[in-house]
Amino acid sequence: MGIFLAVIAMLAWGLGDFLIQKSTRRMGTISQKLSSLFFSRNDEKYSIWIVLFYICGFGAIVLTPFVWNEIGLLGAGEIWLLFLIGLVMLAAALLDFEALKIGKISVVEPVFALEIPAVMVLTSLFLSEVLTIRQYFLIFVLVVGIIFISIRDFGRLKRFVFERGVGLAVAATIGMGLADFLVGFGSRAISPLMTNWFLNIFITTVTLGYLASAGKLKVTWDYARENRKLIFNTCFFDNLAWVTYAYSMVLIPITIATAISESYIAIGAILGFVYNKEKLARHQWAGLVLTMMAAIILAVRAGG
């Protein structure tokens, strides 16, 4: 079941990040067409906060009935842990969304593969998780495959280093690696649903406060009114990914759950190629194959 949930997270995140990119870029398109009615060019910089607000607000509303009886049972230590997870997740998510907004999804997504070794180090140090040599090898192959996807031209590596969004993606990756570990730790120490619910409440409150202080509540509402279907799909798939990922980390080693679900990067790259017409080189296609094969074998071996 843990493997199955990690695979669901992989598919949902692939779709979710693709939709997040469309959502954060959508305001720029709308502001050009409807500036006199709803949006101005100055509003584009708030698109990340608006999309994050709707994703977490959606999750908070949907999960509240499932955790209502647990809220009063939280201890002081558990609340502080959840606040820490919320702060780390908020910072990482903002960097993640900004990277997806300004960069190519087929280039930015693969950088996020560094989450896997980051989580591996943290779980080894603090949770004493030990994998088999075969599992370490498959994770190594998976990371190599994702890196292959990320490098557009081996002959001109500077183009990769200075690719738009890559610097932000690296910073987001460090934060997300820590956030992944903390979500896994919180899911085991408290519960997967409570951890996700508190995260959503925390980030919804912060983003709502920021948008209100900036005088962008009307823009936030107008944005959702113009993009109802896109916003709903983005919220649904991103929340589905986080809930299934949190549950998978309770049932199987956190590193294995992260490695499998992290293969969503390949899904994102394929979606970027198909729908955004982003061109991939031969070695990037080879990286996609390596990534998917390693993820499938890792899932089968772990499941067996």
Rosetta silent file (secondary structure, phi, psi, omega in degrees, C-alpha in Angstrom):
SEQUENCE: MGIFLAVIAMLAWGLGDFLIQKSTRRMGTISQKLSSLFFSRNDEKYSIWIVLFYICGFGAIVLTPFVWNEIGLLGAGEIWLLFLIGLVMLAAALLDFEALKIGKISVVEPVFALEIPAVMVLTSLFLSEVLTIRQYFLIFVLVVGIIFISIRDFGRLKRFVFERGVGLAVAATIGMGLADFLVGFGSRAISPLMTNWFLNIFITTVTLGYLASAGKLKVTWDYARENRKLIFNTCFFDNLAWVTYAYSMVLIPITIATAISESYIAIGAILGFVYNKEKLARHQWAGLVLTMMAAIILAVRAGG
SCORE:     score description
SCORE:     0.000 S_00000001
   1 L     0.000  -38.256  178.731    0.000    0.000    0.000 S_00000001
   2 H   -62.078  -40.512  177.769    2.867    2.395    0.771 S_00000001
   3 H   -64.736  -44.304  179.471    4.327    1.823   -2.703 S_00000001
   4 H   -59.193  -43.723 -179.808    0.916    2.330   -4.315 S_00000001
   5 H   -66.193  -37.038  177.925    0.433    5.628   -2.464 S_00000001
   6 H   -65.517  -37.123  177.607    3.919    6.824   -3.494 S_00000001
   7 H   -67.150  -41.058  176.377    3.079    6.084   -7.146 S_00000001
   8 H   -59.890  -42.903  178.003   -0.189    8.026   -6.812 S_00000001
   9 H   -61.170  -40.525  179.242    1.820   10.937   -5.373 S_00000001
  10 H   -58.978  -49.637 -178.229    4.218   10.713   -8.331 S_00000001
  11 H   -66.818  -42.454 -178.314    1.415   10.984  -10.895 S_00000001
  12 H   -66.618  -38.899  179.302   -0.472   13.683   -8.976 S_00000001
  13 H   -69.023  -37.354  177.471    2.632   15.811   -8.500 S_00000001
  14 H   -58.763  -46.372  177.543    3.529   15.542  -12.169 S_00000001
  15 H   -70.126  -39.938 -177.316    0.117   16.895  -13.108 S_00000001
  16 H   -61.983  -46.689 -178.883    0.062   19.305  -10.167 S_00000001
  17 H   -68.113  -35.316  175.877    3.350   21.054  -10.987 S_00000001
  18 H   -61.619  -42.003  179.893    2.394   21.306  -14.648 S_00000001
  19 H   -72.928  -32.794  176.311   -0.862   22.988  -13.607 S_00000001
  20 H   -62.047  -42.797  178.350    0.950   25.218  -11.083 S_00000001
  21 H   -61.525  -44.175  178.792    3.126   26.519  -13.885 S_00000001
  22 H   -63.288  -38.374 -177.652    0.066   27.201  -16.022 S_00000001
  23 H   -67.827  -45.627 -177.833   -1.660   28.878  -13.064 S_00000001
  24 H   -71.001  -28.262  177.929    1.215   31.207  -12.148 S_00000001
  25 H   -84.802  -18.653 -175.313    1.771   32.153  -15.783 S_00000001
  26 H   -62.224  -36.134 -177.423   -1.927   32.576  -16.465 S_00000001
  27 H   -62.947  -36.330  178.273   -2.117   35.949  -14.712 S_00000001
  28 H   -61.378  -41.187  178.922    0.430   37.401  -17.124 S_00000001
  29 H   -66.239  -43.985 -178.041   -1.717   36.354  -20.065 S_00000001
  30 H   -67.114  -39.536 -177.230   -4.899   37.666  -18.486 S_00000001
  31 H   -63.300  -28.089  177.950   -3.310   40.968  -17.457 S_00000001
  32 H   -75.951  -34.707 -175.472   -2.436   41.621  -21.096 S_00000001
  33 H   -89.456  -33.203 -171.453   -5.947   40.838  -22.336 S_00000001
  34 H  -124.778   27.733 -174.188   -8.140   42.117  -19.500 S_00000001
  35 L   -58.245  -33.084 -177.929   -6.080   44.770  -17.754 S_00000001
  36 L   -74.866  -18.291 -177.013   -8.858   47.314  -17.941 S_00000001
  37 L   -99.768  -47.794 -172.745  -11.325   44.932  -16.273 S_00000001
  38 L  -126.092  -52.640 -165.137   -9.471   42.914  -13.648 S_00000001
  39 L  -116.651  156.493  171.738   -5.681   42.826  -13.690 S_00000001
  40 L  -122.520  164.712  179.408   -2.677   45.064  -14.151 S_00000001
  41 H   -60.461  -30.061 -179.700    0.890   44.125  -15.041 S_00000001
  42 H   -67.028  -21.769 -177.736    1.828   44.914  -11.433 S_00000001
  43 H   -76.724  -15.537 -175.836   -0.472   42.103  -10.235 S_00000001
  44 H   -59.438  -35.958 -176.596    1.583   39.373  -11.925 S_00000001
  45 H   -66.990  -14.737  179.467    4.088   39.226   -9.062 S_00000001
  46 H   -92.487   -2.289 -175.132    1.272   38.164   -6.733 S_00000001
  47 H   -60.815  -37.207 -179.974    0.266   35.152   -8.840 S_00000001
  48 H   -63.151  -45.156  179.906    2.468   32.780   -6.826 S_00000001
  49 H   -65.657  -37.351 -179.398    0.889   33.893   -3.542 S_00000001
  50 H   -66.683  -46.936  179.568   -2.602   33.659   -5.042 S_00000001
  51 H   -63.973  -42.306  178.968   -2.128   30.125   -6.384 S_00000001
  52 H   -63.326  -38.833  177.829   -0.512   29.006   -3.108 S_00000001
  53 H   -60.404  -45.404 -177.638   -3.426   30.519   -1.172 S_00000001
  54 H   -70.136  -39.135  179.176   -5.991   28.581   -3.184 S_00000001
  55 H   -61.114  -49.240 -176.493   -4.089   25.281   -3.039 S_00000001
  56 H   -75.286  -33.989  175.742   -3.693   25.401    0.735 S_00000001
  57 H   -63.314  -41.075  176.425   -7.127   26.891    1.346 S_00000001
  58 H   -59.446  -48.086 -179.491   -8.650   24.033   -0.627 S_00000001
  59 H   -63.398  -39.796  179.903   -6.678   21.490    1.400 S_00000001
  60 H   -62.389  -44.171 -178.999   -7.607   23.109    4.711 S_00000001
  61 H   -66.266  -46.039 -176.573  -11.336   23.027    3.913 S_00000001
  62 H   -66.941  -38.310 -174.847  -11.348   19.458    2.601 S_00000001
  63 H   -85.028  -17.671 -176.269   -9.258   18.005    5.454 S_00000001
  64 H   -54.248  -46.678 -179.960  -10.936   19.816    8.386 S_00000001
  65 H   -61.286  -27.082 -176.689  -13.768   17.268    8.891 S_00000001
  66 H   -81.842  -19.015 -177.327  -11.222   14.431    9.034 S_00000001
  67 H  -117.716    2.036 -173.107   -9.041   15.999   11.755 S_00000001
  68 H   -53.430  -43.084 -177.411  -11.632   17.954   13.740 S_00000001
  69 H   -74.857  -14.476 -178.462  -11.581   15.564   16.725 S_00000001
  70 H   -92.120  -18.301 -172.660   -7.769   15.527   16.825 S_00000001
  71 H   -58.612  -45.661 -178.090   -7.200   19.291   16.967 S_00000001
  72 L   -70.856  -10.733 -177.957   -7.824   19.594   20.707 S_00000001
  73 L   -92.395   -4.741 -178.113   -5.472   16.686   21.423 S_00000001
  74 L   -69.288  133.498  176.220   -2.340   18.383   20.073 S_00000001
  75 L   -89.315  170.997 -178.290    0.391   18.993   22.644 S_00000001
  76 H   -60.747  -42.725  179.863    2.722   21.996   22.800 S_00000001
  77 H   -63.042  -39.225  179.682    5.629   20.016   21.311 S_00000001
  78 H   -68.027  -38.406  178.893    3.500   18.807   18.421 S_00000001
  79 H   -65.322  -42.259  178.257    2.265   22.341   17.676 S_00000001
  80 H   -63.613  -38.809  177.518    5.826   23.703   17.608 S_00000001
  81 H   -62.947  -43.046 -179.886    6.849   20.882   15.251 S_00000001
  82 H   -66.421  -36.966  175.950    3.937   21.689   12.942 S_00000001
  83 H   -63.717  -41.505  178.423    4.829   25.399   12.984 S_00000001
  84 H   -62.012  -45.129  178.093    8.408   24.536   12.003 S_00000001
  85 H   -59.932  -42.239 -179.346    7.167   22.366    9.133 S_00000001
  86 H   -62.112  -43.919 -179.879    4.887   25.188    8.022 S_00000001
  87 H   -63.580  -46.392 -179.465    7.669   27.793    7.957 S_00000001
  88 H   -64.663  -42.928 -178.325   10.053   25.544    6.002 S_00000001
  89 H   -65.824  -40.534  179.743    7.323   24.466    3.593 S_00000001
  90 H   -61.398  -47.791 -179.768    6.161   28.031    2.926 S_00000001
  91 H   -61.939  -45.386 -178.841    9.665   29.246    2.082 S_00000001
  92 H   -65.993  -40.485 -178.561   10.377   26.222   -0.128 S_00000001
  93 H   -65.175  -40.443  179.305    7.001   26.434   -1.892 S_00000001
  94 H   -63.611  -41.479  176.949    7.450   30.111   -2.766 S_00000001
  95 H   -66.294  -41.209  178.964   10.866   29.377   -4.266 S_00000001
  96 H   -59.604  -49.604 -177.384    9.465   26.313   -6.038 S_00000001
  97 H   -65.558  -38.918  179.887    6.571   28.235   -7.597 S_00000001
  98 H   -64.921  -40.016  178.145    8.802   31.142   -8.660 S_00000001
  99 H   -63.749  -42.132  178.564   11.197   28.723  -10.378 S_00000001
 100 H   -67.020  -31.396 -178.092    8.300   27.050  -12.194 S_00000001
 101 H   -70.064  -43.966 -172.370    6.923   30.445  -13.191 S_00000001
 102 H   -98.140  -14.728 -176.901   10.049   31.844  -14.845 S_00000001
 103 L  -108.209  170.816  174.884   11.810   28.678  -16.020 S_00000001
 104 L   -76.434  132.752 -177.338   11.143   25.855  -18.460 S_00000001
 105 H   -62.802  -32.521 -179.284    9.367   22.997  -16.718 S_00000001
 106 H   -75.183  -11.032  177.551   11.567   20.444  -18.539 S_00000001
 107 H  -106.740  -41.989 -177.812   14.680   22.161  -17.118 S_00000001
 108 H   -70.177  -45.770 -177.275   13.519   23.332  -13.697 S_00000001
 109 H   -53.691  -46.510 -177.099   11.774   20.110  -12.636 S_00000001
 110 H   -61.028  -27.941  179.081   14.870   17.889  -12.924 S_00000001
 111 H   -62.029  -28.305 -179.037   16.842   20.089  -10.518 S_00000001
 112 H   -66.695   -7.590  178.156   14.357   19.044   -7.861 S_00000001
 113 H   -61.909  -23.341 -179.781   15.905   15.547   -7.995 S_00000001
 114 H   -66.024  -10.947  173.546   18.413   16.733   -5.404 S_00000001
 115 H   -59.069  -35.917 -173.537   15.605   16.361   -2.857 S_00000001
 116 H   -63.621  -55.584  177.837   16.260   12.613   -2.853 S_00000001
 117 H   -62.892  -30.789  177.860   19.874   12.617   -1.577 S_00000001
 118 H   -64.041  -45.784  177.994   18.951   15.422    0.849 S_00000001
 119 H   -65.373  -38.715  179.566   16.161   13.317    2.335 S_00000001
 120 H   -59.456  -44.678  179.299   18.426   10.256    2.328 S_00000001
 121 H   -63.876  -45.510 -177.601   21.047   12.054    4.423 S_00000001
 122 H   -64.678  -42.747 -179.649   18.464   13.408    6.886 S_00000001
 123 H   -69.287  -33.107  177.713   16.703   10.069    7.406 S_00000001
 124 H   -68.265  -39.989 -177.455   20.043    8.304    7.882 S_00000001
 125 H   -74.636  -42.520 -169.805   21.194   10.853   10.470 S_00000001
 126 H  -106.721  -21.961 -179.342   17.991   11.335   12.452 S_00000001
 127 L  -118.077   -1.148  177.701   15.827    8.246   11.832 S_00000001
 128 L    56.062   35.224  176.124   18.547    5.626   11.276 S_00000001
 129 L   -77.359  128.318 -179.960   16.902    4.408    8.063 S_00000001
 130 L  -123.512  126.898  178.977   19.183    1.994    6.228 S_00000001
 131 L  -101.300  167.503  176.238   18.497    0.789    2.686 S_00000001
 132 L   -77.939  162.210  178.245   19.927   -2.155    0.800 S_00000001
 133 H   -59.782  -38.950  179.313   22.823   -1.707   -1.637 S_00000001
 134 H   -63.217  -40.594  179.337   20.446   -2.460   -4.509 S_00000001
 135 H   -67.057  -40.443  176.042   18.058    0.274   -3.352 S_00000001
 136 H   -61.308  -40.384 -179.364   20.885    2.792   -3.041 S_00000001
 137 H   -64.845  -43.651 -179.689   22.008    1.879   -6.565 S_00000001
 138 H   -65.035  -38.224  177.291   18.516    2.307   -8.017 S_00000001
 139 H   -65.674  -38.617  176.707   18.157    5.691   -6.299 S_00000001
 140 H   -61.957  -45.318  178.582   21.538    6.698   -7.733 S_00000001
 141 H   -62.080  -40.437 -179.877   20.410    5.677  -11.238 S_00000001
 142 H   -62.226  -44.607  179.483   17.158    7.587  -10.737 S_00000001
 143 H   -64.521  -42.413  178.009   19.023   10.758   -9.728 S_00000001
 144 H   -60.519  -43.042  178.970   21.430   10.407  -12.675 S_00000001
 145 H   -60.026  -43.045 -179.590   18.485   10.011  -15.036 S_00000001
 146 H   -67.108  -38.160  177.354   16.840   13.162  -13.697 S_00000001
 147 H   -64.029  -38.082  176.440   20.106   15.101  -13.996 S_00000001
 148 H   -58.168  -40.029  179.745   20.353   13.964  -17.623 S_00000001
 149 H   -63.731  -34.080 -171.835   16.942   15.493  -18.218 S_00000001
 150 H   -76.035  -24.737 -175.596   18.105   18.768  -16.692 S_00000001
 151 L   -94.426  111.773 -176.134   21.162   19.327  -18.914 S_00000001
 152 L   -75.432  -36.165 -175.304   20.100   20.634  -22.284 S_00000001
 153 L  -143.774  107.217 -179.655   23.570   20.755  -23.848 S_00000001
 154 H   -64.747  -27.110 -178.371   26.562   18.826  -22.439 S_00000001
 155 H   -76.967  -15.701 -179.396   28.884   20.768  -24.712 S_00000001
 156 H  -137.487   73.049 -174.843   27.837   24.093  -23.202 S_00000001
 157 H   -63.954  -23.087  179.232   27.211   23.502  -19.506 S_00000001
 158 H   -61.921  -28.872  178.811   27.169   27.237  -18.794 S_00000001
 159 H   -66.336  -31.025  177.624   23.815   27.364  -20.542 S_00000001
 160 H   -75.754  -44.442 -177.447   22.503   24.980  -17.909 S_00000001
 161 H   -60.294  -38.552 -176.539   24.063   26.813  -14.982 S_00000001
 162 L  -101.557   13.572  177.552   22.565   30.125  -16.077 S_00000001
 163 L   -61.202  139.696 -179.233   19.253   28.759  -17.363 S_00000001
 164 L   -58.181  129.549  175.898   16.335   30.856  -16.118 S_00000001
 165 L    92.484  -15.020 -175.575   14.878   29.449  -12.916 S_00000001
 166 H   -68.580  -41.946  179.006   17.659   26.966  -12.155 S_00000001
 167 H   -60.527  -43.885  176.793   19.172   29.000   -9.308 S_00000001
 168 H   -65.113  -36.881  179.904   15.790   29.327   -7.645 S_00000001
 169 H   -63.826  -37.981  177.944   15.141   25.620   -8.248 S_00000001
 170 H   -64.278  -45.658  178.529   18.353   24.698   -6.392 S_00000001
 171 H   -62.821  -41.753  178.767   17.364   26.855   -3.408 S_00000001
 172 H   -63.472  -36.448 -178.168   13.852   25.391   -3.480 S_00000001
 173 H   -64.070  -42.499  178.181   15.289   21.882   -3.603 S_00000001
 174 H   -61.328  -45.149  178.674   17.281   22.352   -0.412 S_00000001
 175 H   -65.856  -40.491 -178.850   14.193   23.666    1.333 S_00000001
 176 H   -70.121  -32.283  176.006   11.936   20.951   -0.050 S_00000001
 177 H   -61.554  -44.460  176.910   14.358   18.223    0.999 S_00000001
 178 H   -66.256  -40.699  179.488   14.144   19.471    4.586 S_00000001
 179 H   -64.184  -42.147  177.670   10.373   19.915    4.258 S_00000001
 180 H   -57.088  -47.153  179.947    9.940   16.357    2.922 S_00000001
 181 H   -61.069  -44.904 -178.034   11.854   14.978    5.888 S_00000001
 182 H   -66.999  -36.718  176.891    9.849   17.057    8.366 S_00000001
 183 H   -64.545  -42.272  176.825    6.527   16.050    6.788 S_00000001
 184 H   -63.152  -43.484  178.847    7.545   12.394    7.073 S_00000001
 185 H   -64.124  -44.289  179.213    8.659   12.885   10.663 S_00000001
 186 H   -66.211  -37.381  178.962    5.470   14.778   11.523 S_00000001
 187 H   -63.749  -35.763  178.982    3.275   12.180    9.810 S_00000001
 188 H   -78.073  -38.897 -176.616    4.823    9.456   11.941 S_00000001
 189 H   -77.972  -31.295 -177.281    4.871   11.436   15.182 S_00000001
 190 L  -117.239  -84.220  173.144    1.367   12.916   14.833 S_00000001
 191 L  -173.944  152.011  179.970   -0.605   11.783   11.742 S_00000001
 192 H   -60.097  -43.807 -177.315   -0.468   12.319    7.962 S_00000001
 193 H   -68.930  -42.355  179.318   -3.799   14.142    7.809 S_00000001
 194 H   -64.093  -40.233  178.855   -3.090   16.404   10.788 S_00000001
 195 H   -62.025  -46.043  179.134    0.330   17.312    9.394 S_00000001
 196 H   -67.207  -40.504 -179.491   -1.152   18.225    6.019 S_00000001
 197 H   -62.595  -46.718 -178.858   -4.104   20.063    7.560 S_00000001
 198 H   -63.968  -40.501  176.497   -1.907   22.218    9.806 S_00000001
 199 H   -57.633  -46.399 -178.785    0.403   23.003    6.894 S_00000001
 200 H   -64.713  -42.291  178.501   -2.550   24.125    4.810 S_00000001
 201 H   -62.335  -45.962 -177.431   -4.008   26.242    7.635 S_00000001
 202 H   -61.552  -51.142 -176.287   -0.641   27.875    8.329 S_00000001
 203 H   -70.171  -35.984  176.206    0.164   28.720    4.701 S_00000001
 204 H   -60.710  -43.495 -179.788   -3.414   29.825    3.951 S_00000001
 205 H   -63.518  -45.618 -178.820   -3.295   32.244    6.874 S_00000001
 206 H   -65.165  -46.779 -177.991    0.079   33.685    5.869 S_00000001
 207 H   -67.148  -38.165  178.111   -0.783   34.071    2.179 S_00000001
 208 H   -63.968  -43.396  178.507   -4.208   35.565    2.962 S_00000001
 209 H   -61.967  -41.169  179.968   -2.597   38.079    5.330 S_00000001
 210 H   -65.691  -45.397 -179.185    0.000   39.029    2.723 S_00000001
 211 H   -66.749  -36.060  178.383   -2.561   39.468   -0.053 S_00000001
 212 H   -67.422  -43.610 -179.839   -4.843   41.488    2.232 S_00000001
 213 H   -65.528  -27.004  179.054   -2.009   43.785    3.326 S_00000001
 214 L   -88.395   -1.621 -179.885   -1.107   44.325   -0.336 S_00000001
 215 L    70.279   34.523 -174.949   -4.716   45.160   -1.192 S_00000001
 216 L  -114.354   21.956  179.963   -5.020   42.218   -3.579 S_00000001
 217 H   -67.805  -38.253  178.074   -8.100   40.412   -2.258 S_00000001
 218 H   -66.293  -41.803  177.437  -10.237   41.559   -5.198 S_00000001
 219 H   -61.373  -40.560  179.365   -7.546   40.470   -7.641 S_00000001
 220 H   -60.734  -44.942  179.397   -7.393   37.111   -5.840 S_00000001
 221 H   -67.352  -44.386  179.618  -11.140   36.630   -6.212 S_00000001
 222 H   -62.327  -36.836  179.517  -11.192   37.798   -9.837 S_00000001
 223 H   -61.612  -45.437  179.606   -8.335   35.444  -10.676 S_00000001
 224 H   -66.686  -37.983 -179.708  -10.269   32.428   -9.365 S_00000001
 225 H   -63.635  -34.855 -179.490  -13.430   33.563  -11.132 S_00000001
 226 H   -82.996  -15.587 -173.627  -11.582   33.688  -14.455 S_00000001
 227 L  -135.340   42.445 -173.373   -9.756   30.363  -13.892 S_00000001
 228 H   -55.738  -50.359 -176.068  -12.158   28.184  -11.899 S_00000001
 229 H   -66.233  -43.971 -179.810  -11.372   24.903  -13.622 S_00000001
 230 H   -63.082  -44.503  179.430   -7.601   25.423  -13.690 S_00000001
 231 H   -63.131  -44.666 -179.246   -7.503   26.429  -10.019 S_00000001
 232 H   -61.094  -47.194 -179.162   -9.662   23.465   -8.949 S_00000001
 233 H   -63.345  -40.713  178.160   -7.542   20.930  -10.843 S_00000001
 234 H   -61.638  -47.069 -179.700   -4.317   22.443   -9.484 S_00000001
 235 H   -62.403  -44.045 -176.792   -5.646   22.324   -5.916 S_00000001
 236 H   -62.683  -52.381 -174.491   -6.980   18.789   -6.251 S_00000001
 237 H   -69.848  -38.135 -179.829   -3.862   17.163   -7.673 S_00000001
 238 H   -67.516  -41.096  178.516   -1.372   19.015   -5.449 S_00000001
 239 H   -69.893  -38.281  176.309   -3.289   18.146   -2.271 S_00000001
 240 H   -59.764  -41.890  179.995   -3.789   14.554   -3.403 S_00000001
 241 H   -61.931  -46.891 -176.761   -0.035   14.264   -3.909 S_00000001
 242 H   -67.576  -38.287 -179.793    0.842   15.571   -0.447 S_00000001
 243 H   -68.181  -46.720 -179.629   -1.692   13.400    1.385 S_00000001
 244 H   -67.535  -35.289  176.808   -0.707   10.188   -0.401 S_00000001
 245 H   -64.178  -44.577  179.838    2.987   11.043    0.001 S_00000001
 246 H   -61.906  -42.833  178.785    2.559   11.611    3.744 S_00000001
 247 H   -66.912  -37.778 -179.429    0.759    8.277    4.162 S_00000001
 248 H   -64.137  -33.608 -179.594    3.358    6.431    2.086 S_00000001
 249 H   -71.794  -19.019  175.081    6.135    7.702    4.395 S_00000001
 250 H   -78.423  -32.053 -172.919    4.349    6.145    7.362 S_00000001
 251 H   -92.995  -27.774 -179.621    4.161    2.745    5.657 S_00000001
 252 L  -133.195  166.292  177.923    7.572    2.531    3.923 S_00000001
 253 L   -52.591  139.771 -177.100   11.013    4.151    4.446 S_00000001
 254 H   -58.471  -39.155 -179.544   10.877    7.917    3.832 S_00000001
 255 H   -63.967  -41.199  179.203   13.747    7.725    1.336 S_00000001
 256 H   -65.595  -45.375  179.172   11.976    5.066   -0.758 S_00000001
 257 H   -60.363  -40.561 -179.802    8.703    7.027   -0.726 S_00000001
 258 H   -67.857  -43.687 -178.181   10.565   10.182   -1.759 S_00000001
 259 H   -61.603  -43.570 -179.381   12.535    8.454   -4.519 S_00000001
 260 H   -68.198  -50.319 -177.437    9.422    6.941   -6.096 S_00000001
 261 H   -66.108  -29.071 -178.922    7.249   10.031   -5.801 S_00000001
 262 L   -67.454  -13.773  177.237   10.122   12.246   -7.012 S_00000001
 263 L   -68.625   -4.446  173.494    9.852   10.562  -10.383 S_00000001
 264 H   -57.709  -20.605  178.944    7.007   12.990  -10.994 S_00000001
 265 H   -59.556  -40.587  177.843    9.813   15.111  -12.465 S_00000001
 266 H   -66.123  -38.181  177.381    9.844   12.852  -15.501 S_00000001
 267 H   -61.977  -44.103  179.232    6.062   13.182  -15.757 S_00000001
 268 H   -62.320  -40.586  179.415    6.431   16.957  -15.635 S_00000001
 269 H   -64.143  -40.609  178.696    9.110   16.915  -18.323 S_00000001
 270 H   -64.976  -42.898  177.947    6.897   14.812  -20.611 S_00000001
 271 H   -63.319  -39.257  177.524    3.950   17.155  -20.064 S_00000001
 272 H   -62.653  -38.135  179.270    6.200   20.127  -20.806 S_00000001
 273 H   -69.286  -44.784 -174.213    7.275   18.479  -24.052 S_00000001
 274 H   -73.637  -47.749 -171.173    3.772   17.483  -25.146 S_00000001
 275 H   -97.751  -30.619  179.203    1.739   20.534  -24.130 S_00000001
 276 L   -96.261   -0.691 -179.898    4.288   23.369  -23.904 S_00000001
 277 L    58.369   33.106  177.393    6.171   22.205  -27.020 S_00000001
 278 L   -80.964  127.665 -175.612    9.465   22.278  -25.087 S_00000001
 279 L   -81.675  138.675  177.057   12.141   20.475  -27.069 S_00000001
 280 L  -118.426  139.354  177.384   14.211   17.715  -25.435 S_00000001
 281 L   -78.332  171.671 -178.128   17.581   16.423  -26.646 S_00000001
 282 H   -60.884  -42.269 -178.459   18.360   12.713  -27.067 S_00000001
 283 H   -67.733  -26.295  176.593   20.214   12.485  -23.757 S_00000001
 284 H   -70.770  -38.583  174.890   17.204   14.087  -22.025 S_00000001
 285 H   -64.970  -37.906  176.643   14.957   11.384  -23.455 S_00000001
 286 H   -62.344  -38.908  177.359   17.505    8.810  -22.250 S_00000001
 287 H   -63.292  -38.516  176.968   17.274   10.419  -18.814 S_00000001
 288 H   -61.018  -43.692 -179.801   13.502   10.074  -18.877 S_00000001
 289 H   -64.506  -46.512  178.464   13.815    6.366  -19.650 S_00000001
 290 H   -57.535  -45.983 -177.589   16.422    5.847  -16.925 S_00000001
 291 H   -61.580  -49.168 -177.429   14.301    7.698  -14.382 S_00000001
 292 H   -67.456  -39.691  178.739   11.105    5.817  -15.078 S_00000001
 293 H   -64.139  -44.287 -179.271   12.834    2.414  -15.231 S_00000001
 294 H   -64.242  -40.470 -179.841   14.652    3.016  -11.932 S_00000001
 295 H   -65.795  -40.523 -179.961   11.452    4.211  -10.262 S_00000001
 296 H   -66.336  -46.373 -179.454    9.460    1.199  -11.480 S_00000001
 297 H   -64.332  -40.402  179.239   12.135   -1.313  -10.407 S_00000001
 298 H   -61.763  -42.127  179.697   12.532    0.437   -7.054 S_00000001
 299 H   -65.377  -43.870 -178.904    8.772    0.285   -6.501 S_00000001
 300 H   -64.819  -45.215 -179.368    8.560   -3.390   -7.495 S_00000001
 301 H   -64.758  -42.822 -179.479   11.545   -4.373   -5.343 S_00000001
 302 H   -68.383  -36.022  178.219   10.323   -2.396   -2.347 S_00000001
 303 H   -69.171  -29.707 -179.633    6.834   -3.808   -2.769 S_00000001
 304 L   -80.398    0.000    0.000    8.190   -7.310   -2.939 S_00000001
